[in-house]
Amino acid sequence: MAPIENTGITIALDKLNANGDDLRSTPAMADADRELRASILAHGLLEPLVVHGDAAGMWHVIAGHRRHRALCALAAADEIAQDMPINCVILHDDVNSTEAALAENVVRVAMHPADQVTAFKRLADAGATSEDIAVRFGLAKVTVEKRLRLAALAPEIMAMYRAGTISLESAQAYATTADVEAQRHVAKQLADEYAGNHAAHLVLSRLQREKLRSDSPLGKFIGDEYRRAGGATEVTLFHDYSTMSDVELAKRLATTKLETIAARLREVGWKWVELVDENRTWNVWQDYREIHAPPAEATEAERAVIEAYHQWDADHAERDWDELSDEEQAEGERLDQARHAAEAAMSKRRRFTPEQMAAAGVLVYLGRSGEAEFKEGLVRKGDPMPGQTADRGAGAAAAPADKPAKPRGYSQALRDNITELRAGVLREVLREQPTLAQDATNFALVLLLFTGHTHSFYPSLPLAIRGEHNPRLPVSGASDELKEWLDDPEWRPPFLSNSLTVGEMFDAYRALSQDAKDAVVSEVCCRLLRSEPNPNNPDTTYNLHAALGAGADWSMRLLRADESVFSVETFWGKLRKDQIVDEARPYLGDEWAERAGAMKKGELAADAARRMRAHAGWLPKGFETPRPEREPATDAAD
């Protein structure tokens, strides 16, 4: 079939009419219309209008309504002539006008932004400024700068953008730095670690790891000082912040500014002022006792407002809120708001007394808003409260001078090591009992879903539903015998793969044999198992050990493991001499304890480890667990 040939013609703008049949019922954005008008002014009408004539000699626009409206707007603004000749194409009589309008809009392919980047770079290389390009194409200057910045992308990253492998947002994130090698390094990291996920937030976090954002709390706090000190910044163009390259300078400036604030606080009479990180402030009661400034005296107006509210409350105390009329409820709300405003004003006027300030101090820290914040009225534990003497707290008895210091407990690292090794026994038994493992996992999910979390009246199973809640801790000093109880860090479910979708992985899991599924679920349960020092404490966790049953023989395995766990390498050698003596004295007697004082630390640890194996019932405090009945061994050397 021969192609239909439409006729080209030039028609005066004032002879063209919209036919009222614009297929674009959704209007274009205002920015797009502005860009179109700027393009027509700079380059002329690059694409003719499609028109159809009538018997009266008038011409009607069939396709190109946005261009026609842009031309009319330019004429109304006297930027072009009212009768400017316009290039048009007369639609052939055999062509349906609606079909032609649809074809013109649907068949058109928009330019890829990467092509626009290349085009803008050619103009810039030819001498055009960002302002020139922005004016000629009706774009904001920052938009042109963003496109030109994308031209500095590493070629392979630009290729990924063209191919649709990464989004425009991700491409812009890479372009926040002009360092092409840094771009390549991050792209390789994300390809290796995140299976090619180049999400913008991941790109930014890697590129800006060694930099400081200007909109961060520290950046806001020292913004002006940083600029005055000559700190280097890099504008990102794509976000409302820049990056500060000299992080050490920024930290020094912040510390200096906070120290200046602290100095002023010391001058007004606080006993001490300390600069801390914000993370130190959420549990200050662990190291401090808090005192409060005395209430401020109410003004006559504040007292009247508060009394009026309490009188209204007393007058309506016998009735429920829903029984009050709209007018009574409105009056109650008004008085309550006035009371809160009065109490807030009084709270702002609270001031610590000189006596309180002489006994307490202030923590100064940088808050999340970028402002210096304070926690005032903190008394260090061990210091006297206001009004108490330094020698004795109120009502406290003086400690005897000859009372020996209480030995410190085991280090947390030692407790973690032993706990992790002994928990391996329970994991091994759970792997042998997949039904119990499945029941425990499913029940933990039910408990979490329907109770929100654990409560004192709902002791929890010792399972952490998410792996990061129960990280595996490194175990030092583990012998080959002990390593059999530790999990394989490289283990992964056999059906998980970065190359598969979730649906494909689920299908692969369903295709496993029942034994293989049981093994996976048991392993998952073991990976979720929290390592509890004392699994029999009913106040913290349900005794999952007891649920294993006698047939599991887990107690005997635990006993066998403990013979290696509580060895010189893992336990006795990591205690102080006084702790070794304190642990063994009840079993080995005072005579041994006195001889132990003359031994060297290594000799004492080895002797205690050897002798204490004869006492099967001994376990360190906090590691008690039910034991099978068995005759204790005797120490032939004693």
GUDO-559320 format. One line per 5 residues: their letters; for each residue x, y, z of C-alpha. Coordinates in nm, 3 decimals, always signed. Layout:
A	X Y Z; ...
***
This chain:
MAPIE	+0.000 +0.000 +0.000; +0.142 +0.338 -0.101; +0.197 +0.580 +0.189; -0.047 +0.873 +0.222; +0.122 +1.205 +0.141
NTGIT	+0.007 +1.505 +0.345; +0.068 +1.857 +0.211; +0.299 +2.111 +0.374; +0.178 +2.475 +0.399; +0.249 +2.802 +0.582
IALDK	-0.051 +2.961 +0.759; -0.071 +3.284 +0.961; -0.103 +3.224 +1.334; -0.424 +3.429 +1.360; -0.589 +3.202 +1.101
LNANG	-0.540 +2.889 +1.316; -0.806 +2.768 +1.557; -0.804 +2.489 +1.813; -1.057 +2.227 +1.715; -1.151 +2.155 +2.078
DDLRS	-1.050 +1.791 +2.046; -0.715 +1.791 +2.231; -0.644 +1.432 +2.334; -0.427 +1.553 +2.627; -0.695 +1.585 +2.895
TPAMA	-0.413 +1.583 +3.152; -0.240 +1.921 +3.118; +0.136 +1.941 +3.095; +0.334 +2.076 +3.388; +0.392 +2.452 +3.397
DADRE	+0.768 +2.396 +3.367; +0.717 +2.194 +3.049; +0.507 +2.470 +2.891; +0.771 +2.727 +2.985; +1.042 +2.512 +2.827
LRASI	+0.838 +2.482 +2.507; +0.788 +2.860 +2.476; +1.160 +2.919 +2.537; +1.250 +2.658 +2.274; +1.020 +2.820 +2.013
LAHGL	+1.175 +3.161 +2.079; +1.529 +3.025 +2.060; +1.496 +2.773 +1.778; +1.166 +2.840 +1.607; +0.886 +2.585 +1.562
LEPLV	+1.081 +2.269 +1.491; +0.778 +2.048 +1.434; +0.486 +2.168 +1.219; +0.124 +2.168 +1.333; -0.119 +1.923 +1.176
VHGDA	-0.427 +2.109 +1.046; -0.750 +2.051 +0.853; -0.937 +2.316 +0.653; -1.314 +2.374 +0.634; -1.546 +2.514 +0.367
AGMWH	-1.532 +2.862 +0.521; -1.157 +2.883 +0.468; -1.062 +2.844 +0.835; -0.790 +2.611 +0.959; -0.828 +2.385 +1.263
VIAGH	-0.540 +2.234 +1.460; -0.570 +1.856 +1.467; -0.237 +1.775 +1.635; +0.006 +2.009 +1.812; -0.232 +2.181 +2.054
RRHRA	+0.047 +2.248 +2.312; +0.259 +2.411 +2.041; -0.042 +2.614 +1.923; -0.114 +2.734 +2.277; +0.254 +2.824 +2.326
LCALA	+0.250 +3.026 +2.001; -0.067 +3.209 +2.107; +0.086 +3.286 +2.450; +0.398 +3.430 +2.285; +0.183 +3.640 +2.054
AADEI	-0.026 +3.767 +2.350; +0.299 +3.870 +2.519; +0.410 +4.054 +2.200; +0.711 +3.825 +2.168; +0.604 +3.714 +1.819
AQDMP	+0.370 +3.867 +1.563; -0.002 +3.787 +1.572; +0.013 +3.686 +1.206; +0.347 +3.506 +1.220; +0.361 +3.239 +0.945
INCVI	+0.348 +2.892 +1.098; +0.466 +2.573 +0.929; +0.174 +2.330 +0.905; +0.083 +1.999 +0.745; -0.263 +1.962 +0.588
LHDDV	-0.414 +1.630 +0.688; -0.522 +1.419 +0.391; -0.898 +1.368 +0.362; -0.856 +0.989 +0.393; -0.692 +1.014 +0.737
NSTEA	-0.905 +1.017 +1.053; -0.820 +1.328 +1.257; -0.843 +1.153 +1.595; -0.623 +0.871 +1.471; -0.368 +1.123 +1.342
ALAEN	-0.359 +1.315 +1.671; -0.316 +0.990 +1.865; -0.038 +0.871 +1.633; +0.153 +1.197 +1.668; +0.151 +1.175 +2.050
VVRVA	+0.198 +0.801 +2.094; +0.464 +0.729 +1.835; +0.689 +1.011 +1.953; +0.980 +0.889 +2.171; +1.106 +1.130 +2.437
MHPAD	+1.479 +1.202 +2.446; +1.661 +1.006 +2.715; +1.808 +1.242 +2.981; +2.150 +1.095 +2.907; +2.121 +1.226 +2.551
QVTAF	+2.024 +1.566 +2.687; +2.337 +1.552 +2.906; +2.552 +1.489 +2.597; +2.382 +1.769 +2.404; +2.421 +2.022 +2.686
KRLAD	+2.788 +1.929 +2.724; +2.848 +2.000 +2.355; +2.691 +2.344 +2.397; +2.899 +2.408 +2.710; +3.217 +2.293 +2.534
AGATS	+3.133 +2.538 +2.253; +3.128 +2.824 +2.504; +2.764 +2.841 +2.620; +2.720 +2.913 +2.990; +2.467 +2.741 +3.214
EDIAV	+2.258 +3.058 +3.203; +2.266 +3.063 +2.820; +2.149 +2.700 +2.796; +1.882 +2.755 +3.063; +1.736 +3.057 +2.878
RFGLA	+1.738 +2.892 +2.536; +1.563 +2.578 +2.662; +1.339 +2.735 +2.926; +1.499 +2.540 +3.210; +1.606 +2.642 +3.557
KVTVE	+1.979 +2.708 +3.581; +2.020 +2.441 +3.850; +1.859 +2.183 +3.617; +2.117 +2.259 +3.350; +2.397 +2.238 +3.609
KRLRL	+2.269 +1.900 +3.722; +2.268 +1.771 +3.365; +2.619 +1.905 +3.305; +2.736 +1.746 +3.631; +2.609 +1.410 +3.504
AALAP	+2.844 +1.451 +3.209; +3.129 +1.395 +3.456; +3.011 +1.043 +3.538; +3.247 +0.754 +3.477; +3.164 +0.612 +3.131
EIMAM	+3.061 +0.274 +3.272; +2.820 +0.439 +3.518; +2.671 +0.652 +3.240; +2.631 +0.331 +3.038; +2.438 +0.172 +3.327
YRAGT	+2.212 +0.478 +3.336; +2.146 +0.462 +2.963; +2.068 +0.091 +2.990; +1.824 +0.150 +3.274; +2.033 -0.050 +3.523
ISLES	+2.044 +0.248 +3.759; +1.790 +0.526 +3.805; +1.836 +0.899 +3.745; +1.842 +0.949 +4.125; +2.126 +0.697 +4.154
AQAYA	+2.317 +0.855 +3.866; +2.281 +1.194 +4.036; +2.406 +1.041 +4.362; +2.722 +0.922 +4.185; +2.763 +1.269 +4.037
TTADV	+2.777 +1.433 +4.382; +3.152 +1.392 +4.345; +3.361 +1.472 +4.040; +3.613 +1.205 +4.146; +3.562 +0.941 +3.875
EAQRH	+3.782 +0.686 +4.054; +3.573 +0.724 +4.370; +3.261 +0.664 +4.160; +3.411 +0.345 +4.013; +3.523 +0.221 +4.354
VAKQL	+3.174 +0.259 +4.503; +3.009 +0.103 +4.197; +3.232 -0.204 +4.234; +3.160 -0.226 +4.608; +2.784 -0.220 +4.550
ADEYA	+2.811 -0.473 +4.270; +3.005 -0.710 +4.498; +2.820 -0.655 +4.826; +2.464 -0.572 +4.720; +2.429 -0.777 +4.401
GNHAA	+2.425 -0.465 +4.185; +2.180 -0.263 +4.396; +2.286 +0.097 +4.326; +2.014 +0.267 +4.534; +2.088 +0.637 +4.577
HLVLS	+2.112 +0.619 +4.958; +2.372 +0.341 +4.934; +2.575 +0.538 +4.681; +2.565 +0.853 +4.893; +2.657 +0.671 +5.215
RLQRE	+2.967 +0.521 +5.049; +3.079 +0.835 +4.865; +3.033 +1.056 +5.168; +3.172 +0.817 +5.428; +3.475 +1.037 +5.489
KLRSD	+3.281 +1.364 +5.459; +3.038 +1.557 +5.673; +2.702 +1.679 +5.549; +2.624 +2.046 +5.604; +2.272 +1.955 +5.720
SPLGK	+2.399 +1.711 +5.986; +2.375 +1.824 +6.351; +2.748 +1.899 +6.360; +2.734 +2.072 +6.021; +2.450 +2.299 +6.134
FIGDE	+2.626 +2.371 +6.462; +2.950 +2.502 +6.308; +2.835 +2.608 +5.960; +2.944 +2.973 +5.975; +3.260 +2.901 +6.174
YRRAG	+3.362 +2.631 +5.924; +3.332 +2.870 +5.630; +3.521 +3.144 +5.811; +3.797 +2.896 +5.899; +3.841 +2.816 +5.529
GATEV	+3.696 +2.465 +5.544; +3.655 +2.305 +5.201; +3.302 +2.224 +5.083; +3.160 +2.049 +4.779; +2.816 +2.140 +4.645
TLFHD	+2.615 +1.831 +4.560; +2.354 +2.010 +4.338; +2.105 +1.729 +4.388; +2.018 +1.787 +4.752; +1.975 +2.077 +4.988
YSTMS	+2.314 +2.029 +5.144; +2.684 +2.040 +5.067; +2.960 +1.820 +5.203; +3.239 +1.933 +5.434; +3.563 +1.764 +5.336
DVELA	+3.774 +1.867 +5.638; +3.602 +1.660 +5.906; +3.881 +1.706 +6.162; +3.852 +2.085 +6.132; +3.475 +2.061 +6.177
KRLAT	+3.513 +1.848 +6.491; +3.771 +2.086 +6.639; +3.544 +2.384 +6.577; +3.247 +2.205 +6.734; +3.452 +2.107 +7.040
TKLET	+3.579 +2.463 +7.081; +3.227 +2.603 +7.058; +3.092 +2.350 +7.310; +3.383 +2.420 +7.547; +3.302 +2.791 +7.533
IAARL	+2.944 +2.710 +7.634; +3.070 +2.481 +7.912; +3.298 +2.756 +8.045; +3.001 +2.992 +8.079; +2.809 +2.725 +8.271
REVGW	+3.101 +2.676 +8.511; +3.110 +3.051 +8.574; +2.748 +3.055 +8.696; +2.826 +2.809 +8.978; +2.782 +2.446 +8.867
KWVEL	+3.013 +2.203 +9.049; +3.120 +2.041 +8.722; +3.043 +2.061 +8.349; +3.129 +1.777 +8.111; +3.112 +1.748 +7.732
VDENR	+2.963 +1.414 +7.623; +2.826 +1.242 +7.315; +2.447 +1.246 +7.286; +2.440 +0.865 +7.320; +2.567 +0.904 +7.677
TWNVW	+2.255 +1.092 +7.785; +1.974 +0.842 +7.742; +2.060 +0.638 +8.054; +2.226 +0.899 +8.275; +2.064 +0.748 +8.585
QDYRE	+2.320 +0.467 +8.570; +2.598 +0.709 +8.666; +2.410 +1.003 +8.815; +2.127 +1.092 +9.047; +1.905 +1.369 +8.917
IHAPP	+1.779 +1.664 +9.117; +1.519 +1.917 +9.007; +1.499 +2.289 +9.045; +1.234 +2.402 +9.295; +0.901 +2.512 +9.146
AEATE	+0.871 +2.877 +9.052; +0.626 +3.097 +9.241; +0.302 +3.146 +9.048; +0.193 +3.499 +8.960; -0.151 +3.615 +9.067
AERAV	-0.283 +3.565 +8.713; -0.135 +3.212 +8.688; -0.274 +3.121 +9.030; -0.619 +3.242 +8.928; -0.612 +3.036 +8.605
IEAYH	-0.503 +2.718 +8.786; -0.763 +2.763 +9.061; -1.036 +2.826 +8.802; -0.956 +2.497 +8.629; -0.957 +2.298 +8.953
QWDAD	-1.286 +2.459 +9.055; -1.443 +2.364 +8.720; -1.307 +2.009 +8.759; -1.455 +1.981 +9.109; -1.793 +2.116 +8.996
HAERD	-1.821 +1.849 +8.724; -1.652 +1.559 +8.903; -1.977 +1.362 +8.940; -2.047 +1.354 +8.566; -1.875 +1.177 +8.279
WDELS	-1.732 +1.389 +7.999; -1.992 +1.259 +7.753; -2.270 +1.383 +7.982; -2.152 +1.745 +7.962; -2.306 +1.988 +7.715
DEEQA	-2.104 +2.127 +7.425; -2.073 +2.458 +7.612; -1.948 +2.286 +7.928; -1.695 +2.079 +7.734; -1.569 +2.388 +7.552
EGERL	-1.529 +2.573 +7.883; -1.339 +2.279 +8.033; -1.103 +2.257 +7.735; -1.040 +2.634 +7.748; -0.956 +2.625 +8.120
DQARH	-0.735 +2.316 +8.075; -0.536 +2.484 +7.796; -0.496 +2.797 +8.007; -0.377 +2.587 +8.302; -0.117 +2.409 +8.086
AAEAA	+0.007 +2.745 +7.951; +0.042 +2.881 +8.305; +0.229 +2.573 +8.426; +0.459 +2.588 +8.121; +0.540 +2.951 +8.196
MSKRR	+0.616 +2.862 +8.558; +0.836 +2.572 +8.448; +1.048 +2.807 +8.234; +1.110 +3.023 +8.541; +1.242 +2.733 +8.752
RFTPE	+1.598 +2.796 +8.867; +1.841 +2.572 +9.052; +1.949 +2.709 +9.389; +2.315 +2.793 +9.455; +2.326 +2.499 +9.700
QMAAA	+2.200 +2.260 +9.430; +2.445 +2.389 +9.171; +2.735 +2.353 +9.415; +2.654 +1.981 +9.450; +2.554 +1.895 +9.093
GVLVY	+2.670 +1.937 +8.737; +2.571 +1.956 +8.373; +2.625 +1.733 +8.071; +2.666 +1.936 +7.752; +2.614 +1.767 +7.418
LGRSG	+2.528 +1.838 +7.058; +2.160 +1.762 +6.995; +2.003 +1.625 +6.682; +1.869 +1.966 +6.587; +2.221 +2.105 +6.559
EAEFK	+2.198 +2.304 +6.882; +2.387 +2.263 +7.208; +2.168 +2.085 +7.465; +2.206 +2.029 +7.839; +2.114 +1.786 +8.113
EGLVR	+2.131 +1.987 +8.434; +2.109 +1.891 +8.799; +2.307 +1.563 +8.787; +2.485 +1.438 +9.100; +2.756 +1.182 +9.039
KGDPM	+2.697 +0.857 +9.225; +2.919 +0.861 +9.531; +2.899 +1.241 +9.564; +2.680 +1.385 +9.841; +2.337 +1.516 +9.753
PGQTA	+2.264 +1.885 +9.824; +2.252 +1.932 +10.201; +2.453 +1.617 +10.277; +2.815 +1.602 +10.386; +3.084 +1.443 +10.178
DRGAG	+3.156 +1.182 +10.446; +2.808 +1.035 +10.484; +2.480 +1.054 +10.295; +2.153 +1.124 +10.472; +2.086 +0.837 +10.708
AAAAP	+2.374 +0.628 +10.572; +2.601 +0.441 +10.808; +2.975 +0.473 +10.778; +3.138 +0.168 +10.622; +3.382 -0.021 +10.846
ADKPA	+3.738 +0.076 +10.765; +3.863 -0.285 +10.772; +3.590 -0.434 +10.545; +3.763 -0.601 +10.248; +3.678 -0.482 +9.899
KPRGY	+3.423 -0.703 +9.729; +3.583 -0.892 +9.438; +3.470 -0.777 +9.099; +3.264 -1.015 +8.886; +3.373 -1.187 +8.567
SQALR	+3.448 -0.963 +8.272; +3.176 -0.937 +8.011; +3.408 -1.083 +7.747; +3.462 -1.392 +7.964; +3.089 -1.432 +8.029
DNITE	+3.015 -1.396 +7.655; +3.277 -1.656 +7.566; +3.150 -1.917 +7.810; +2.785 -1.846 +7.732; +2.839 -1.881 +7.358
LRAGV	+3.024 -2.212 +7.396; +2.767 -2.366 +7.630; +2.477 -2.250 +7.410; +2.628 -2.463 +7.135; +2.515 -2.771 +7.325
LREVL	+2.153 -2.664 +7.313; +2.182 -2.582 +6.944; +2.320 -2.926 +6.869; +2.028 -3.094 +7.044; +1.777 -2.871 +6.865
REQPT	+1.925 -2.979 +6.533; +1.849 -3.336 +6.635; +1.491 -3.250 +6.727; +1.350 -3.055 +6.429; +0.992 -3.086 +6.555
LAQDA	+1.081 -2.905 +6.877; +1.278 -2.646 +6.679; +0.982 -2.580 +6.448; +0.740 -2.558 +6.740; +0.969 -2.316 +6.925
TNFAL	+1.012 -2.091 +6.620; +0.641 -2.085 +6.534; +0.539 -2.026 +6.896; +0.789 -1.739 +6.928; +0.631 -1.575 +6.621
VLLLF	+0.281 -1.617 +6.768; +0.391 -1.471 +7.101; +0.557 -1.173 +6.934; +0.257 -1.108 +6.706; -0.015 -1.125 +6.969
TGHTH	+0.161 -0.984 +7.276; +0.386 -0.725 +7.109; +0.689 -0.854 +7.295; +0.779 -1.021 +7.620; +0.621 -0.921 +7.950
SFYPS	+0.673 -1.032 +8.307; +0.356 -1.240 +8.280; +0.463 -1.381 +7.940; +0.817 -1.520 +7.983; +0.964 -1.549 +7.635
LPLAI	+1.132 -1.828 +7.456; +1.501 -1.741 +7.425; +1.468 -1.674 +7.051; +1.558 -1.348 +6.875; +1.331 -1.329 +6.571
RGEHN	+1.580 -1.115 +6.377; +1.940 -1.222 +6.344; +2.086 -0.880 +6.427; +1.921 -0.901 +6.772; +2.145 -1.197 +6.852
PRLPV	+2.487 -1.142 +6.692; +2.736 -1.425 +6.721; +3.020 -1.315 +6.945; +3.384 -1.408 +6.882; +3.510 -1.686 +7.108
SGASD	+3.872 -1.670 +7.217; +4.066 -1.959 +7.369; +3.843 -2.231 +7.221; +4.017 -2.564 +7.182; +3.951 -2.804 +6.896
ELKEW	+3.718 -2.996 +7.125; +3.519 -2.680 +7.192; +3.502 -2.568 +6.832; +3.267 -2.855 +6.753; +2.999 -2.671 +6.947
LDDPE	+3.033 -2.347 +6.747; +2.817 -2.265 +6.445; +2.960 -2.264 +6.095; +2.975 -1.893 +6.004; +2.962 -1.975 +5.632
WRPPF	+2.637 -2.174 +5.646; +2.346 -2.045 +5.435; +2.016 -2.209 +5.341; +2.075 -2.399 +5.015; +1.791 -2.228 +4.826
LSNSL	+1.904 -1.866 +4.888; +2.069 -1.698 +4.589; +2.118 -1.339 +4.481; +2.039 -1.445 +4.126; +1.689 -1.572 +4.212
TVGEM	+1.367 -1.388 +4.287; +1.182 -1.446 +4.614; +0.926 -1.655 +4.427; +1.196 -1.872 +4.272; +1.365 -1.922 +4.608
FDAYR	+1.031 -2.018 +4.767; +0.971 -2.273 +4.493; +1.320 -2.414 +4.554; +1.249 -2.441 +4.926; +0.919 -2.620 +4.862
ALSQD	+1.100 -2.866 +4.636; +1.327 -2.980 +4.921; +1.264 -3.315 +5.084; +1.094 -3.308 +5.423; +1.421 -3.403 +5.596
AKDAV	+1.601 -3.117 +5.420; +1.325 -2.873 +5.521; +1.345 -2.995 +5.881; +1.720 -2.943 +5.881; +1.684 -2.586 +5.752
VSEVC	+1.418 -2.493 +6.009; +1.621 -2.648 +6.291; +1.928 -2.451 +6.180; +1.726 -2.129 +6.165; +1.597 -2.193 +6.517
CRLLR	+1.955 -2.246 +6.635; +2.068 -1.922 +6.469; +1.789 -1.733 +6.648; +1.865 -1.883 +6.988; +1.979 -1.618 +7.235
SEPNP	+2.277 -1.719 +7.444; +2.153 -1.696 +7.801; +2.403 -1.726 +8.092; +2.137 -1.887 +8.309; +1.872 -2.060 +8.099
NNPDT	+1.675 -2.168 +8.407; +1.582 -1.824 +8.533; +1.200 -1.823 +8.502; +1.189 -1.445 +8.534; +1.362 -1.396 +8.200
TYNLH	+1.302 -1.688 +7.966; +1.102 -2.003 +7.937; +1.313 -2.308 +8.021; +1.360 -2.443 +7.670; +1.623 -2.683 +7.805
AALGA	+1.361 -2.868 +8.009; +1.143 -2.904 +7.700; +1.416 -3.111 +7.535; +1.330 -3.404 +7.757; +1.545 -3.669 +7.916
GADWS	+1.584 -3.857 +7.590; +1.795 -3.579 +7.443; +2.069 -3.644 +7.698; +2.160 -3.278 +7.668; +2.275 -3.251 +8.030
MRLLR	+2.544 -3.511 +7.976; +2.660 -3.329 +7.665; +2.668 -3.001 +7.855; +2.873 -3.163 +8.126; +3.117 -3.298 +7.867
ADESV	+3.142 -2.954 +7.706; +3.194 -2.783 +8.042; +3.494 -3.002 +8.113; +3.663 -2.818 +7.827; +3.485 -2.483 +7.869
FSVET	+3.601 -2.433 +8.228; +3.965 -2.494 +8.143; +4.270 -2.280 +8.202; +4.248 -2.132 +7.851; +3.882 -2.033 +7.859
FWGKL	+3.810 -1.960 +8.226; +4.061 -1.999 +8.509; +4.344 -1.825 +8.329; +4.120 -1.521 +8.270; +4.041 -1.464 +8.638
RKDQI	+4.240 -1.263 +8.891; +4.414 -1.457 +9.167; +4.160 -1.344 +9.428; +3.873 -1.457 +9.203; +4.032 -1.802 +9.155
VDEAR	+4.067 -1.845 +9.529; +3.715 -1.715 +9.592; +3.567 -1.967 +9.345; +3.761 -2.271 +9.465; +3.784 -2.213 +9.844
PYLGD	+3.438 -2.363 +9.923; +3.543 -2.687 +9.750; +3.919 -2.709 +9.812; +3.926 -2.566 +10.164; +4.102 -2.289 +10.355
EWAER	+4.434 -2.476 +10.370; +4.452 -2.491 +9.993; +4.349 -2.126 +9.971; +4.637 -2.024 +10.198; +4.888 -2.222 +9.992
AGAMK	+4.742 -2.067 +9.676; +4.856 -1.723 +9.784; +5.219 -1.823 +9.726; +5.157 -1.954 +9.372; +5.208 -1.757 +9.056
KGELA	+4.896 -1.670 +8.855; +4.951 -1.931 +8.579; +5.040 -2.205 +8.828; +4.735 -2.124 +9.042; +4.498 -2.130 +8.741
ADAAR	+4.627 -2.470 +8.629; +4.605 -2.614 +8.981; +4.249 -2.490 +9.034; +4.134 -2.619 +8.694; +4.278 -2.965 +8.766
RMRAH	+4.139 -2.994 +9.117; +3.794 -2.850 +9.043; +3.724 -3.121 +8.784; +3.661 -3.347 +9.080; +3.362 -3.134 +9.179
AGWLP	+3.100 -3.203 +8.913; +2.841 -2.990 +9.088; +3.050 -2.672 +9.070; +2.958 -2.406 +8.815; +3.043 -2.034 +8.815
KGFET	+2.777 -1.801 +8.949; +2.519 -1.732 +8.680; +2.585 -2.052 +8.485; +2.383 -2.296 +8.690; +2.184 -2.560 +8.502
PRPER	+2.029 -2.900 +8.593; +2.282 -3.181 +8.605; +2.247 -3.558 +8.561; +2.310 -3.783 +8.856; +2.667 -3.915 +8.856
EPATD	+2.939 -3.999 +9.099; +3.203 -3.724 +9.131; +3.558 -3.814 +9.044; +3.826 -3.810 +9.312; +4.149 -3.617 +9.300
AAD	+4.424 -3.876 +9.350; +4.682 -3.605 +9.395; +4.517 -3.469 +9.707
***
